[in-house]
């Protein structure tokens, strides 16, 4: 991008818009976290069933990304983004007026189908506009700014739940999506300069995925991204039941505690953006991977030693999420760098695996967190250790 003043403003506006679009997924999960115990009481059900509103969202998010990638490579990013946001708006209204847990679960699945347009197309647009080298830096800053959603979301959601009830969280998502539709309509230009007329053919889709999965480097970065995200989603899935149920925190204090943990992700993403030119994306990824493994092991060790204090959970988790901030943007940037003509397919496959593995991990935590407090730290530690192991086993010639 040009450094002239005339070009700087549109670039900043585009980066800001993409940040809000990429943040749509995290905001959709984190905003209503403080209301999960309330939802269990309102709908007279257990934690595992309420946790399905998270895991089903992630499952829908994963499946839809496969379609968005191919469709955007064929028809462009802009029309798919508008369609996804419109679907999200309608599904958010259904969540707002849900009268049973079954209706809420179904509406959350549809909501995810629309929400995933933001991250998968947003990452592809970054690759389209900024190129393979600068995309890593821009993704790091977008990820850092995106962390404001989980940083502020649970705190805001806690207050909204206490003041107005659980429906207020979904009312805010309805308004937010409506504003995004307007912003995309007026401000987002088409960025796909390499449209592929054959991208939506089943044979071509499978061929693209075979090419990607046969690339050891791509597979290594994909798994590092997926297990790194899974540490975060394990905490998202179980934190409200542990912090509110086990330690007795109020919804407001839960939101503040969750924000403290997410501040680690913000710090990691900002560090990545500042240091990637100096040290390279692969070195930063590995540094974050080993930091996360050490912090996860510490969390599990404190729990196994019988330490029953909220700081024993939140302290190590801060460094786990700091590691996630270092790993995720670099994993995406390194994986997409060699594929300018398949950026949509490459991004969607990464997103599918990231969300699919995260959903399975979330279901594991949701079913176990009521019966055993060790499930959360054990899961975080296991996923964190897999990040550096997958990288070391598969990545041979990292992108510069």
Secondary structure, DSSP 8 states (H G I E B T S, - for coil): ---SHHHHHHHHHHHHHHHHHHHHHHHHHHTTGGGHHHHHHHTT--HHHHHHHHHHHHHHHHHHHHHHHHHHHHH-HHHHHHHHHHHHHHHHHHHHT--SHHHHHHHHHHHHHHHHHHHHHHHHHHHHHHHHHHHHHHHHHHHHHHHHHHHHHHHHHHHHHHHH-THHHHHHHHHHHHHHHHHHHHH-----SS--TTTTSHHHHHHHHHHHHH-HHHHHHHHHHHHHHHHHHHHHHHHHIIIIIIT---HHHHHHHHHHHHHHHHHHHHHHHHHHHHH-HHHHHHHHHHHHHHHHHHHHHHHHTT---HHHHHHHHHHHHHHHHHHHHHHHHHHHTT-GGGHHHHHHHHHHHHHHHHHHHHHHHHHHTTT-THHHHHHHHHHHHHHHHHHHHH-SS---
